[in-house]
Amino acid sequence: MTADGQFRDPLPPRRTWLDRALARVGGAALLVTLAAAGLVVVALAILFVGLLLPVVIGAGLIAFASLWWRLRRLRRAGGGNPVPFVILRR
């Protein structure tokens, strides 16, 4: 405490060359860690898309086959053109 009643903060410890070197190594390690985490996220996204792609292709094939079969049955029954095209002129 000073003579006028205020408190002094203790002096910060001196930084040596080892502290500066460890700070730089720690910063580099943090940068490498962030880059590796980014690569893991990208790899997981590619894996997720790779797992979903066969499901999407299978669902599309089932939908195509269903629509093809219905159109075939409609044509055999004499339904004619199942999708009428309308042209609007102004």
QUIKAQUI-V456129 format. One record per pair of residues at least 12 apart in sequence whose C-alpha atoms are under 6 Angstrom apart, sorted by sequence separation. I is the first residue (numbers start at 0). J is the second residue. D is the distance in Angstrom with one decimal. If there is no record, write none. Layout:
[[I	J	D] [I	J	D]]
This chain:
none
